[in-house]
Amino acid sequence: MGFGSYDESEQQNQEVNTDDDGEGVSVHENDHEGELKFETGASTDDLVDKLQDIKDDTEDE
C-alpha cells in the first residue's frame, strides 16, 4: 500500500455502540467552590531567578 492508502474492508460494517446505559463519567461530580491560596515565602525576583536557572540548565543539556 502506498501513502494514504487504506483497506476499504476496514471501513465497511463498522458498528458503533450508542446505547446510553448511564455509565458515563460525570464531569461535575467533584465540583468545588472557593479559592486556593499558597505562600512560597520567596519574592518574585527569587522566583524569576530560579526560573532562569532552570532554563539555563535545560539549555546546557
C-alpha positions as CSV (number, residue, x, y, z in Angstrom):
1,M,0.0,0.0,0.0
2,G,1.2,3.5,-0.8
3,F,1.0,6.5,1.5
4,G,-2.6,7.5,2.1
5,S,-4.0,4.1,1.1
6,Y,-6.3,2.1,3.2
7,D,-8.1,-1.2,3.2
8,E,-11.7,-0.5,2.2
9,S,-12.9,-3.6,4.0
10,E,-11.8,-1.9,7.3
11,Q,-14.2,1.0,6.5
12,Q,-17.3,-1.2,6.0
13,N,-19.6,-2.7,8.5
14,Q,-18.3,-0.8,11.5
15,E,-20.7,-0.9,14.4
16,V,-20.9,1.9,17.0
17,N,-22.4,1.2,20.4
18,T,-24.7,4.1,21.0
19,D,-26.6,2.6,23.9
20,D,-26.8,5.1,26.7
21,D,-26.7,2.9,29.8
22,G,-25.9,5.7,32.2
23,E,-22.3,4.5,32.9
24,G,-20.8,7.8,31.6
25,V,-18.5,10.0,33.6
26,S,-20.0,12.9,35.5
27,V,-17.6,15.9,35.0
28,H,-19.4,17.8,37.7
29,E,-19.2,15.0,40.3
30,N,-16.4,16.8,42.2
31,D,-17.1,20.4,41.6
32,H,-15.9,22.7,44.4
33,E,-16.4,26.3,45.1
34,G,-13.8,28.5,46.7
35,E,-10.3,29.7,46.1
36,L,-6.8,28.3,46.6
37,K,-4.0,30.3,48.1
38,F,-0.5,29.4,49.0
39,E,2.6,31.3,50.0
40,T,6.0,30.3,48.8
41,G,8.0,32.6,51.1
42,A,10.0,33.7,48.1
43,S,9.9,37.1,46.4
44,T,9.0,37.5,42.8
45,D,12.7,38.2,42.0
46,D,13.8,35.0,43.7
47,L,11.3,33.0,41.7
48,V,12.3,34.7,38.4
49,D,16.0,33.9,39.2
50,K,15.1,30.3,39.9
51,L,13.2,30.0,36.6
52,Q,16.1,31.5,34.7
53,D,18.5,28.9,36.4
54,I,16.1,26.1,35.3
55,K,16.0,27.4,31.8
56,D,19.8,27.7,31.7
57,D,20.3,24.2,33.0
58,T,17.8,22.9,30.3
59,E,19.7,24.7,27.5
60,D,23.1,23.2,28.7
61,E,21.8,19.6,28.4
